Amino acid sequence: MKLSLAHFCLIAFLVLEAINSATIYYLHQSSLPHSKQVQSADQSGAQRILAPAISGLAANMRATVARIAQSPQTINSLKSGSERERLAQVGNIHTLFPDARIQRTLPNGKAGGNAFTQPLSVVYADMPQGSGSNPALAIAEPVMDMENPAILGFVVISKGSAELRSMFESLQLQDAYAELQQANSNGPYNVLMQRGDARLKTSAFQELTDLQGTAWRLVVWRAPAKPVTSPVQTHLAAWALSSLFLALGMAGLYLALRKAVKNDIDSLLLFFSDIRHSRLRKAYTFQLKDFEQNFELMYRLGKLMLGKNKQVNESASIDHLSQVNNRRSFDIKQKELFKTLAEGWTHSLLIIDIDNFKQVNDTFGHDAGDALIVQFGKALKEQLRSSDFIARLGGDEFCVIFPNTPLKKAEELAGRLRQNLPEELELTRGVMHQLRWSGGLSEYKKNDETENMALSRADSALLEAKRAGRDQTRMAA
Ligand SMILES: Nc1nc2c(ncn2[C@@H]2O[C@H](COP(=O)(O)OP(=O)(O)OP(=O)(O)O)[C@@H](O)[C@H]2O)c(=O)[nH]1
Protein backbone atom coordinates (compact mmCIF):
# COMPACT_ATOMS: atom_id res chain seq x y z
CA MET A 1 0.00 0.00 0.00
CA LYS A 2 1.38 3.38 -1.00
CA LEU A 3 0.97 6.19 1.53
CA SER A 4 1.12 9.91 0.96
CA LEU A 5 2.86 12.08 3.53
CA ALA A 6 -0.56 13.38 4.69
CA HIS A 7 -1.88 9.82 5.14
CA PHE A 8 1.22 8.82 7.01
CA CYS A 9 0.90 11.80 9.40
CA LEU A 10 -2.83 11.09 9.85
CA ILE A 11 -2.20 7.46 10.79
CA ALA A 12 0.60 8.51 13.17
CA PHE A 13 -1.79 11.03 14.76
CA LEU A 14 -4.55 8.40 15.19
CA VAL A 15 -2.14 5.94 16.81
CA LEU A 16 -0.78 8.60 19.19
CA GLU A 17 -4.33 9.79 19.93
CA ALA A 18 -5.40 6.22 20.78
CA ILE A 19 -2.46 5.88 23.18
CA ASN A 20 -3.28 9.29 24.68
CA SER A 21 -6.97 8.38 25.15
CA ALA A 22 -6.13 4.98 26.67
CA THR A 23 -3.68 6.60 29.12
CA ILE A 24 -6.21 9.22 30.26
CA TYR A 25 -8.97 6.59 30.52
CA TYR A 26 -6.65 4.44 32.67
CA LEU A 27 -5.84 7.43 34.93
CA HIS A 28 -9.56 8.19 35.24
CA GLN A 29 -10.47 4.60 36.11
CA SER A 30 -7.69 4.25 38.65
CA SER A 31 -8.95 7.37 40.45
CA LEU A 32 -12.47 5.91 41.02
CA PRO A 33 -11.97 2.85 43.34
CA HIS A 34 -10.09 4.99 45.87
CA SER A 35 -13.13 7.18 46.69
CA LYS A 36 -15.37 4.09 46.97
CA GLN A 37 -13.02 2.51 49.49
CA VAL A 38 -13.09 5.60 51.71
CA GLN A 39 -16.86 5.65 51.58
CA SER A 40 -17.37 2.04 52.68
CA ALA A 41 -14.87 2.45 55.53
CA ASP A 42 -16.85 5.45 56.80
CA GLN A 43 -20.14 3.65 56.65
CA SER A 44 -19.02 0.75 58.83
CA GLY A 45 -17.21 2.91 61.47
CA ALA A 46 -20.19 3.49 63.84
CA GLN A 47 -21.26 -0.14 63.97
CA ARG A 48 -17.71 -1.44 64.14
CA ILE A 49 -16.53 0.63 67.09
CA LEU A 50 -19.34 2.02 69.19
CA ALA A 51 -22.00 -0.74 69.06
CA PRO A 52 -19.78 -3.56 70.40
CA ALA A 53 -18.27 -1.22 73.02
CA ILE A 54 -21.64 -0.19 74.50
CA SER A 55 -23.11 -3.70 74.15
CA GLY A 56 -20.06 -5.21 75.93
CA LEU A 57 -20.34 -2.62 78.70
CA ALA A 58 -24.06 -3.45 79.15
CA ALA A 59 -23.33 -7.19 79.34
CA ASN A 60 -20.72 -6.66 82.09
CA MET A 61 -23.11 -4.42 84.04
CA ARG A 62 -25.93 -6.98 83.67
CA ALA A 63 -23.75 -9.78 85.05
CA THR A 64 -22.77 -7.62 88.04
CA VAL A 65 -26.29 -6.46 88.82
CA ALA A 66 -27.61 -10.07 88.55
CA ARG A 67 -24.98 -11.26 91.00
CA ILE A 68 -26.00 -8.57 93.53
CA ALA A 69 -29.77 -9.12 93.01
CA GLN A 70 -29.44 -12.90 93.57
CA SER A 71 -27.22 -12.71 96.66
CA PRO A 72 -29.00 -13.86 99.92
CA GLN A 73 -27.87 -10.71 101.70
CA THR A 74 -29.70 -8.48 99.20
CA ILE A 75 -32.83 -10.64 99.38
CA ASN A 76 -32.78 -10.70 103.19
CA SER A 77 -32.15 -7.01 103.53
CA LEU A 78 -35.20 -6.23 101.40
CA LYS A 79 -37.36 -8.98 102.88
CA SER A 80 -36.75 -8.18 106.58
CA GLY A 81 -36.73 -4.47 106.11
CA SER A 82 -34.17 -4.45 108.93
CA GLU A 83 -31.99 -1.37 109.01
CA ARG A 84 -29.08 -3.42 110.36
CA GLU A 85 -29.17 -5.89 107.48
CA ARG A 86 -29.60 -3.14 104.91
CA LEU A 87 -26.53 -1.33 106.28
CA ALA A 88 -24.58 -4.64 106.24
CA GLN A 89 -25.49 -5.11 102.58
CA VAL A 90 -24.56 -1.50 101.80
CA GLY A 91 -21.17 -2.29 103.31
CA ASN A 92 -20.83 -5.36 101.08
CA ILE A 93 -21.68 -3.38 97.96
CA HIS A 94 -19.25 -0.65 98.93
CA THR A 95 -16.56 -3.30 99.14
CA LEU A 96 -17.44 -4.40 95.58
CA PHE A 97 -17.98 -0.89 94.21
CA PRO A 98 -16.08 1.73 96.20
CA ASP A 99 -17.59 4.59 94.16
CA ALA A 100 -21.18 3.39 94.64
CA ARG A 101 -23.78 5.56 96.17
CA ILE A 102 -26.40 3.55 97.98
CA GLN A 103 -29.91 4.84 98.35
CA ARG A 104 -32.74 3.32 100.23
CA THR A 105 -35.94 2.67 98.31
CA LEU A 106 -39.32 1.19 99.00
CA PRO A 107 -39.72 -2.32 97.52
CA ASN A 108 -41.90 -0.94 94.76
CA GLY A 109 -41.23 2.69 95.25
CA LYS A 110 -39.24 5.40 93.48
CA ALA A 111 -35.70 6.21 94.30
CA GLY A 112 -35.30 9.36 96.29
CA GLY A 113 -32.84 11.99 95.13
CA ASN A 114 -30.72 11.73 92.04
CA ALA A 115 -29.17 8.31 91.65
CA PHE A 116 -27.27 9.05 88.45
CA THR A 117 -24.94 11.88 89.28
CA GLN A 118 -22.06 9.56 90.17
CA PRO A 119 -20.06 7.49 87.69
CA LEU A 120 -21.44 4.35 89.29
CA SER A 121 -24.54 4.08 91.47
CA VAL A 122 -26.27 1.15 93.02
CA VAL A 123 -29.83 1.88 93.98
CA TYR A 124 -32.87 -0.05 94.96
CA ALA A 125 -35.22 1.49 92.49
CA ASP A 126 -37.34 1.23 89.39
CA MET A 127 -35.69 1.29 85.96
CA PRO A 128 -34.41 4.86 85.71
CA GLN A 129 -34.72 7.15 82.67
CA GLY A 130 -31.65 8.96 81.41
CA SER A 131 -31.98 12.65 80.80
CA GLY A 132 -31.22 14.12 77.32
CA SER A 133 -28.38 16.32 78.45
CA ASN A 134 -26.83 13.98 80.97
CA PRO A 135 -27.63 10.39 80.04
CA ALA A 136 -26.64 7.25 81.89
CA LEU A 137 -26.66 3.63 80.87
CA ALA A 138 -28.84 1.95 83.50
CA ILE A 139 -29.25 -1.81 83.96
CA ALA A 140 -31.96 -3.06 86.40
CA GLU A 141 -32.47 -6.52 87.83
CA PRO A 142 -35.43 -7.48 90.07
CA VAL A 143 -34.75 -8.95 93.54
CA MET A 144 -37.01 -12.00 93.89
CA ASP A 145 -38.35 -13.72 97.05
CA MET A 146 -38.01 -17.41 96.05
CA GLU A 147 -40.05 -18.81 99.03
CA ASN A 148 -43.06 -16.65 98.38
CA PRO A 149 -42.55 -15.64 94.70
CA ALA A 150 -42.76 -11.84 94.52
CA ILE A 151 -40.58 -8.95 93.48
CA LEU A 152 -39.03 -7.45 96.58
CA GLY A 153 -37.36 -4.54 94.78
CA PHE A 154 -34.74 -3.76 92.06
CA VAL A 155 -31.02 -3.50 91.88
CA VAL A 156 -30.03 -0.84 89.35
CA ILE A 157 -26.53 0.07 88.06
CA SER A 158 -26.16 3.11 85.94
CA LYS A 159 -23.04 4.21 84.08
CA GLY A 160 -22.42 7.94 84.05
CA SER A 161 -22.40 10.02 80.89
CA ALA A 162 -18.70 11.05 80.84
CA GLU A 163 -17.37 7.63 79.76
CA LEU A 164 -20.19 7.17 77.22
CA ARG A 165 -19.65 10.62 75.81
CA SER A 166 -15.94 10.08 75.28
CA MET A 167 -16.77 6.81 73.46
CA PHE A 168 -19.33 8.62 71.32
CA GLU A 169 -16.92 11.46 70.59
CA SER A 170 -14.25 9.03 69.44
CA LEU A 171 -16.51 7.82 66.60
CA GLN A 172 -14.91 8.37 63.18
CA LEU A 173 -17.54 10.35 61.27
CA GLN A 174 -16.87 12.03 57.94
CA ASP A 175 -19.69 13.87 56.18
CA ALA A 176 -22.16 12.30 58.64
CA TYR A 177 -24.45 13.12 61.58
CA ALA A 178 -24.91 10.65 64.47
CA GLU A 179 -27.35 10.34 67.38
CA LEU A 180 -27.40 8.05 70.38
CA GLN A 181 -31.12 7.47 71.07
CA GLN A 182 -33.04 5.80 73.90
CA ALA A 183 -36.32 3.93 73.44
CA ASN A 184 -39.23 5.70 75.10
CA SER A 185 -42.26 3.60 76.10
CA ASN A 186 -44.78 6.40 75.66
CA GLY A 187 -43.43 8.35 72.68
CA PRO A 188 -40.63 8.89 70.19
CA TYR A 189 -36.99 8.14 70.91
CA ASN A 190 -35.11 10.48 73.22
CA VAL A 191 -31.87 11.86 71.80
CA LEU A 192 -29.12 11.28 74.35
CA MET A 193 -26.11 12.50 72.36
CA GLN A 194 -25.55 13.98 68.96
CA ARG A 195 -22.61 14.83 66.68
CA GLY A 196 -22.09 16.31 63.24
CA ASP A 197 -24.15 18.49 60.93
CA ALA A 198 -27.87 18.08 61.88
CA ARG A 199 -28.94 19.35 58.42
CA LEU A 200 -27.97 15.95 57.02
CA LYS A 201 -31.01 14.46 58.84
CA THR A 202 -33.36 15.77 56.15
CA SER A 203 -31.43 14.69 53.07
CA ALA A 204 -29.05 11.92 53.98
CA PHE A 205 -29.20 8.15 54.03
CA GLN A 206 -30.00 6.71 57.52
CA GLU A 207 -28.28 3.72 59.22
CA LEU A 208 -29.83 2.18 62.40
CA THR A 209 -27.91 -0.01 64.83
CA ASP A 210 -29.59 -1.44 67.95
CA LEU A 211 -27.19 -1.67 70.88
CA GLN A 212 -27.65 -5.13 72.34
CA GLY A 213 -28.72 -5.38 76.00
CA THR A 214 -29.74 -1.70 76.22
CA ALA A 215 -32.76 0.39 75.33
CA TRP A 216 -30.45 2.42 73.07
CA ARG A 217 -29.79 2.61 69.40
CA LEU A 218 -27.24 4.39 67.25
CA VAL A 219 -28.48 6.30 64.20
CA VAL A 220 -26.11 7.69 61.57
CA TRP A 221 -27.15 9.95 58.68
CA ARG A 222 -24.65 10.01 55.89
CA ALA A 223 -24.41 12.41 52.98
CA PRO A 224 -25.02 10.60 49.70
CA ALA A 225 -21.81 9.68 47.88
CA LYS A 226 -20.69 12.64 45.84
CA PRO A 227 -21.12 12.07 42.15
CA VAL A 228 -17.70 11.71 40.60
CA THR A 229 -18.13 14.59 38.21
CA SER A 230 -15.05 16.59 38.87
CA PRO A 231 -12.52 13.85 37.93
CA VAL A 232 -14.50 13.14 34.75
CA GLN A 233 -14.48 16.82 33.80
CA THR A 234 -10.80 17.18 34.66
CA HIS A 235 -9.88 14.10 32.64
CA LEU A 236 -12.07 15.16 29.73
CA ALA A 237 -10.38 18.56 29.73
CA ALA A 238 -6.95 16.91 29.92
CA TRP A 239 -7.89 14.61 27.04
CA ALA A 240 -9.18 17.48 24.89
CA LEU A 241 -6.12 19.62 25.60
CA SER A 242 -3.62 16.84 24.95
CA SER A 243 -5.49 15.88 21.75
CA LEU A 244 -5.38 19.50 20.59
CA PHE A 245 -1.63 19.74 21.21
CA LEU A 246 -1.13 16.40 19.48
CA ALA A 247 -3.13 17.54 16.43
CA LEU A 248 -1.28 20.88 16.27
CA GLY A 249 2.08 19.15 16.67
CA MET A 250 1.28 16.64 13.95
CA ALA A 251 0.02 19.37 11.58
CA GLY A 252 3.24 21.35 12.19
CA LEU A 253 5.34 18.26 11.57
CA TYR A 254 3.39 17.53 8.37
CA LEU A 255 3.91 21.09 7.03
CA ALA A 256 7.61 21.16 7.93
CA LEU A 257 8.18 17.72 6.41
CA ARG A 258 6.21 18.58 3.28
CA LYS A 259 8.22 21.79 2.84
CA ALA A 260 11.53 20.00 3.33
CA VAL A 261 10.61 17.04 1.11
CA LYS A 262 9.19 19.30 -1.63
CA ASN A 263 12.34 21.44 -1.62
CA ASP A 264 14.58 18.37 -1.81
CA ILE A 265 12.52 16.72 -4.56
CA ASP A 266 12.60 19.98 -6.55
CA SER A 267 16.38 20.06 -6.16
CA LEU A 268 16.61 16.47 -7.38
CA LEU A 269 14.37 17.25 -10.40
CA LEU A 270 16.50 20.29 -11.19
CA PHE A 271 19.61 18.14 -10.98
CA PHE A 272 18.19 15.54 -13.40
CA SER A 273 17.00 18.27 -15.77
CA ASP A 274 20.50 19.79 -15.75
CA ILE A 275 22.04 16.39 -16.44
CA ARG A 276 19.72 16.02 -19.46
CA HIS A 277 20.94 19.38 -20.72
CA SER A 278 24.56 18.38 -20.09
CA ARG A 279 25.23 21.01 -17.47
CA LEU A 280 25.62 21.13 -13.66
CA ARG A 281 25.21 23.92 -11.12
CA LYS A 282 27.78 24.53 -8.40
CA ALA A 283 25.30 23.66 -5.62
CA TYR A 284 21.81 22.27 -5.06
CA THR A 285 20.01 23.06 -1.79
CA PHE A 286 18.73 20.26 0.45
CA GLN A 287 16.94 20.49 3.79
CA LEU A 288 16.88 16.82 4.80
CA LYS A 289 20.25 15.42 5.79
CA ASP A 290 19.36 11.99 4.35
CA PHE A 291 18.81 13.50 0.90
CA GLU A 292 21.92 15.67 1.10
CA GLN A 293 24.29 12.84 2.07
CA ASN A 294 23.09 10.55 -0.73
CA PHE A 295 23.04 13.39 -3.23
CA GLU A 296 26.75 14.09 -2.78
CA LEU A 297 27.57 10.72 -4.37
CA MET A 298 25.00 11.31 -7.14
CA TYR A 299 26.50 14.73 -7.86
CA ARG A 300 30.02 13.28 -8.19
CA LEU A 301 28.73 10.54 -10.52
CA GLY A 302 26.77 13.12 -12.58
CA LYS A 303 29.87 15.30 -12.96
CA LEU A 304 31.95 12.31 -14.04
CA MET A 305 29.27 11.20 -16.50
CA LEU A 306 28.96 14.66 -18.07
CA GLY A 307 32.74 14.88 -18.42
CA LYS A 308 32.86 11.53 -20.20
CA ASN A 309 29.85 12.44 -22.29
CA LYS A 310 31.51 15.64 -23.38
CA GLN A 311 34.62 13.70 -24.40
CA VAL A 312 32.57 11.19 -26.39
CA ASN A 313 30.51 13.93 -28.08
CA GLU A 314 33.57 15.92 -28.94
CA SER A 315 35.41 12.94 -30.32
CA ALA A 316 32.34 12.15 -32.42
CA SER A 317 32.04 15.68 -33.79
CA ILE A 318 35.66 16.82 -34.08
CA ASP A 319 38.02 15.96 -36.90
CA HIS A 320 40.90 14.12 -35.26
CA LEU A 321 43.55 15.70 -37.47
CA SER A 322 42.63 19.36 -37.88
CA GLN A 323 40.72 19.63 -34.51
CA VAL A 324 37.89 21.53 -36.20
CA ASN A 325 34.35 20.09 -36.67
CA ASN A 326 34.05 17.01 -38.87
CA ARG A 327 31.70 16.39 -41.76
CA ARG A 328 29.09 14.80 -39.53
CA SER A 329 28.72 17.86 -37.29
CA PHE A 330 28.86 20.08 -40.38
CA ASP A 331 25.77 18.25 -41.73
CA ILE A 332 23.97 18.65 -38.38
CA LYS A 333 24.82 22.34 -38.24
CA GLN A 334 23.62 22.88 -41.80
CA LYS A 335 20.27 21.23 -41.05
CA GLU A 336 19.86 23.29 -37.92
CA LEU A 337 20.54 26.59 -39.70
CA PHE A 338 18.51 25.65 -42.75
CA LYS A 339 15.39 25.36 -40.55
CA THR A 340 15.82 28.94 -39.34
CA LEU A 341 15.66 30.41 -42.87
CA ALA A 342 11.86 30.29 -42.73
CA GLU A 343 12.00 32.64 -39.79
CA GLY A 344 13.97 35.21 -41.90
CA TRP A 345 17.51 34.44 -40.85
CA THR A 346 20.36 34.66 -43.38
CA HIS A 347 23.47 32.46 -43.32
CA SER A 348 26.44 32.16 -45.71
CA LEU A 349 29.22 29.67 -46.23
CA LEU A 350 32.79 29.69 -47.56
CA ILE A 351 34.34 26.53 -48.93
CA ILE A 352 38.16 26.48 -48.86
CA ASP A 353 40.58 24.18 -50.69
CA ILE A 354 44.34 24.36 -50.18
CA ASP A 355 46.08 24.90 -53.51
CA ASN A 356 48.44 22.24 -54.78
CA PHE A 357 48.16 20.17 -51.67
CA LYS A 358 49.00 17.03 -53.57
CA GLN A 359 52.43 18.42 -54.27
CA VAL A 360 53.13 18.69 -50.55
CA ASN A 361 52.31 15.05 -50.10
CA ASP A 362 54.33 14.11 -53.08
CA THR A 363 57.34 16.27 -52.24
CA PHE A 364 57.61 16.07 -48.45
CA GLY A 365 55.56 12.98 -47.67
CA HIS A 366 52.16 12.26 -46.25
CA ASP A 367 53.14 13.37 -42.71
CA ALA A 368 54.02 16.78 -44.02
CA GLY A 369 50.62 16.92 -45.75
CA ASP A 370 49.02 16.02 -42.41
CA ALA A 371 51.01 18.72 -40.69
CA LEU A 372 49.76 21.25 -43.23
CA ILE A 373 46.16 20.22 -42.50
CA VAL A 374 46.80 20.56 -38.74
CA GLN A 375 48.46 23.98 -39.08
CA PHE A 376 45.79 25.25 -41.46
CA GLY A 377 42.95 24.21 -39.10
CA LYS A 378 44.74 25.94 -36.22
CA ALA A 379 45.22 29.11 -38.27
CA LEU A 380 41.55 29.17 -39.27
CA LYS A 381 40.44 28.89 -35.62
CA GLU A 382 42.76 31.71 -34.65
CA GLN A 383 41.50 34.08 -37.34
CA LEU A 384 37.74 33.44 -37.20
CA ARG A 385 35.14 34.35 -34.57
CA SER A 386 33.98 31.68 -32.13
CA SER A 387 30.48 32.06 -33.57
CA ASP A 388 31.75 31.01 -37.02
CA PHE A 389 31.45 27.31 -37.64
CA ILE A 390 34.66 25.74 -39.05
CA ALA A 391 34.65 22.19 -40.41
CA ARG A 392 36.94 19.93 -42.44
CA LEU A 393 34.88 18.29 -45.17
CA GLY A 394 37.65 15.92 -46.23
CA GLY A 395 41.19 15.88 -47.70
CA ASP A 396 42.43 19.46 -47.94
CA GLU A 397 38.90 20.90 -48.13
CA PHE A 398 37.52 23.07 -45.28
CA CYS A 399 34.28 25.01 -44.90
CA VAL A 400 33.30 28.00 -42.78
CA ILE A 401 29.64 28.79 -42.05
CA PHE A 402 28.96 32.42 -41.15
CA PRO A 403 25.67 32.35 -39.17
CA ASN A 404 23.36 35.39 -39.42
CA THR A 405 25.54 36.79 -42.20
CA PRO A 406 24.34 37.80 -45.64
CA LEU A 407 26.51 36.97 -48.67
CA LYS A 408 27.87 40.51 -49.02
CA LYS A 409 29.13 40.53 -45.46
CA ALA A 410 30.54 37.00 -45.91
CA GLU A 411 32.56 38.23 -48.91
CA GLU A 412 34.06 40.91 -46.68
CA LEU A 413 34.88 38.34 -43.98
CA ALA A 414 36.45 36.00 -46.55
CA GLY A 415 38.65 38.87 -47.82
CA ARG A 416 39.70 39.67 -44.28
CA LEU A 417 40.53 35.99 -43.70
CA ARG A 418 42.69 35.88 -46.83
CA GLN A 419 44.60 38.90 -45.55
CA ASN A 420 45.07 37.63 -42.03
CA LEU A 421 45.98 33.97 -42.60
CA PRO A 422 49.76 33.47 -42.40
CA GLU A 423 51.78 33.61 -45.65
CA GLU A 424 53.56 30.37 -44.86
CA LEU A 425 53.23 27.43 -42.49
CA GLU A 426 55.92 25.11 -41.08
CA LEU A 427 55.37 21.55 -42.22
CA THR A 428 58.28 19.88 -40.43
CA ARG A 429 61.21 21.43 -38.74
CA GLY A 430 62.79 23.87 -41.12
CA VAL A 431 60.40 23.11 -44.00
CA MET A 432 58.12 26.09 -44.73
CA HIS A 433 55.18 26.01 -47.10
CA GLN A 434 53.83 29.05 -48.96
CA LEU A 435 50.12 28.96 -48.07
CA ARG A 436 47.69 29.48 -50.93
CA TRP A 437 44.05 28.58 -50.99
CA SER A 438 41.00 29.02 -53.18
CA GLY A 439 37.51 29.78 -51.93
CA GLY A 440 33.88 29.60 -53.06
CA LEU A 441 31.16 31.67 -51.35
CA SER A 442 27.39 31.19 -51.35
CA GLU A 443 24.28 31.95 -49.26
CA TYR A 444 21.66 29.57 -47.89
CA LYS A 445 18.29 30.26 -49.57
CA LYS A 446 14.97 29.49 -47.99
CA ASN A 447 13.55 28.26 -51.30
CA ASP A 448 16.38 25.70 -51.67
CA GLU A 449 15.02 22.17 -51.70
CA THR A 450 17.77 20.82 -49.48
CA GLU A 451 20.32 22.31 -47.16
CA ASN A 452 23.16 20.99 -49.41
CA MET A 453 22.25 23.23 -52.34
CA ALA A 454 24.17 26.20 -50.89
CA LEU A 455 27.22 23.96 -50.49
CA SER A 456 26.83 22.82 -54.08
CA ARG A 457 26.75 26.46 -55.31
CA ALA A 458 29.83 27.28 -53.21
CA ASP A 459 31.56 24.24 -54.72
CA SER A 460 30.87 25.58 -58.22
CA ALA A 461 32.27 28.98 -57.24
CA LEU A 462 35.39 27.23 -55.84
CA LEU A 463 35.83 25.41 -59.10
CA GLU A 464 35.69 28.74 -60.89
CA ALA A 465 38.37 30.11 -58.59
CA LYS A 466 40.58 27.10 -59.28
CA ARG A 467 40.04 27.45 -62.97
CA ALA A 468 40.79 31.15 -62.80
CA GLY A 469 44.28 30.32 -61.52
CA ARG A 470 43.74 29.56 -57.76
CA ASP A 471 44.61 31.76 -54.72
CA GLN A 472 41.31 33.64 -54.93
CA THR A 473 37.69 33.55 -53.74
CA ARG A 474 34.67 33.50 -56.01
CA MET A 475 31.02 34.09 -55.15
CA ALA A 476 28.23 31.81 -56.39
CA ALA A 477 26.04 33.44 -59.02
N1 LIG B 1 48.48 14.09 -46.16
C1 LIG B 1 47.22 13.92 -46.45
N2 LIG B 1 46.79 13.94 -47.69
C2 LIG B 1 45.50 13.80 -47.98
C3 LIG B 1 44.58 13.61 -46.98
N3 LIG B 1 43.37 13.49 -47.54
C4 LIG B 1 43.53 13.59 -48.86
N4 LIG B 1 44.82 13.77 -49.15
C5 LIG B 1 45.43 13.98 -50.43
O1 LIG B 1 45.18 15.32 -50.85
C6 LIG B 1 45.24 15.38 -52.23
C7 LIG B 1 44.10 16.21 -52.72
O2 LIG B 1 44.57 16.94 -53.82
P1 LIG B 1 43.57 17.82 -54.66
O3 LIG B 1 42.94 18.80 -53.84
O4 LIG B 1 42.76 16.91 -55.46
O5 LIG B 1 44.64 18.50 -55.64
P2 LIG B 1 45.51 19.70 -55.34
O6 LIG B 1 46.91 19.21 -55.39
O7 LIG B 1 45.19 20.35 -54.05
O8 LIG B 1 45.17 20.63 -56.53
P3 LIG B 1 44.11 21.74 -56.45
O9 LIG B 1 43.14 21.41 -55.51
O10 LIG B 1 43.54 21.78 -57.85
O11 LIG B 1 44.92 22.90 -56.18
C8 LIG B 1 45.17 13.97 -52.69
O12 LIG B 1 46.44 13.57 -53.20
C9 LIG B 1 44.84 13.16 -51.49
O13 LIG B 1 45.43 11.88 -51.50
C10 LIG B 1 45.05 13.58 -45.66
O14 LIG B 1 44.32 13.38 -44.70
N5 LIG B 1 46.38 13.72 -45.45
Ligand as a Chemical Component Dictionary entry (heavy atoms), coordinates in Angstrom:
data_LIG
# 
_chem_comp.id                   LIG 
_chem_comp.type                 NON-POLYMER 
_chem_comp.pdbx_formal_charge   0 
_chem_comp.three_letter_code    LIG 
# 
loop_
_chem_comp_atom.comp_id 
_chem_comp_atom.atom_id 
_chem_comp_atom.alt_atom_id 
_chem_comp_atom.type_symbol 
_chem_comp_atom.charge 
_chem_comp_atom.model_Cartn_x 
_chem_comp_atom.model_Cartn_y 
_chem_comp_atom.model_Cartn_z 
_chem_comp_atom.pdbx_ordinal 
LIG N1  N1  N 0 48.479 14.087 -46.156 1  
LIG C1  C1  C 0 47.224 13.924 -46.446 2  
LIG N2  N2  N 0 46.792 13.944 -47.694 3  
LIG C2  C2  C 0 45.500 13.798 -47.984 4  
LIG C3  C3  C 0 44.578 13.610 -46.978 5  
LIG N3  N3  N 0 43.369 13.487 -47.544 6  
LIG C4  C4  C 0 43.529 13.585 -48.863 7  
LIG N4  N4  N 0 44.818 13.774 -49.146 8  
LIG C5  C5  C 0 45.429 13.983 -50.427 9  
LIG O1  O1  O 0 45.180 15.320 -50.854 10 
LIG C6  C6  C 0 45.236 15.384 -52.232 11 
LIG C7  C7  C 0 44.096 16.213 -52.720 12 
LIG O2  O2  O 0 44.569 16.945 -53.823 13 
LIG P1  P1  P 0 43.569 17.818 -54.665 14 
LIG O3  O3  O 0 42.944 18.797 -53.835 15 
LIG O4  O4  O 0 42.760 16.906 -55.456 16 
LIG O5  O5  O 0 44.641 18.497 -55.642 17 
LIG P2  P2  P 0 45.512 19.698 -55.336 18 
LIG O6  O6  O 0 46.913 19.207 -55.393 19 
LIG O7  O7  O 0 45.188 20.351 -54.052 20 
LIG O8  O8  O 0 45.171 20.626 -56.531 21 
LIG P3  P3  P 0 44.109 21.741 -56.454 22 
LIG O9  O9  O 0 43.139 21.407 -55.508 23 
LIG O10 O10 O 0 43.538 21.776 -57.846 24 
LIG O11 O11 O 0 44.919 22.901 -56.180 25 
LIG C8  C8  C 0 45.173 13.970 -52.689 26 
LIG O12 O12 O 0 46.443 13.574 -53.196 27 
LIG C9  C9  C 0 44.844 13.155 -51.486 28 
LIG O13 O13 O 0 45.435 11.877 -51.505 29 
LIG C10 C10 C 0 45.047 13.577 -45.660 30 
LIG O14 O14 O 0 44.320 13.381 -44.697 31 
LIG N5  N5  N 0 46.376 13.723 -45.453 32 
# 
loop_
_chem_comp_bond.comp_id 
_chem_comp_bond.atom_id_1 
_chem_comp_bond.atom_id_2 
_chem_comp_bond.value_order 
_chem_comp_bond.pdbx_ordinal 
LIG N1  C1  SING 1  
LIG C1  N2  DOUB 2  
LIG C1  N5  SING 3  
LIG N2  C2  SING 4  
LIG C2  C3  DOUB 5  
LIG C2  N4  SING 6  
LIG C3  N3  SING 7  
LIG C3  C10 SING 8  
LIG N3  C4  DOUB 9  
LIG C4  N4  SING 10 
LIG N4  C5  SING 11 
LIG C5  O1  SING 12 
LIG C5  C9  SING 13 
LIG O1  C6  SING 14 
LIG C6  C7  SING 15 
LIG C6  C8  SING 16 
LIG C7  O2  SING 17 
LIG O2  P1  SING 18 
LIG P1  O3  DOUB 19 
LIG P1  O4  SING 20 
LIG P1  O5  SING 21 
LIG O5  P2  SING 22 
LIG P2  O6  DOUB 23 
LIG P2  O7  SING 24 
LIG P2  O8  SING 25 
LIG O8  P3  SING 26 
LIG P3  O9  DOUB 27 
LIG P3  O10 SING 28 
LIG P3  O11 SING 29 
LIG C8  O12 SING 30 
LIG C8  C9  SING 31 
LIG C9  O13 SING 32 
LIG C10 O14 DOUB 33 
LIG C10 N5  SING 34 
# 
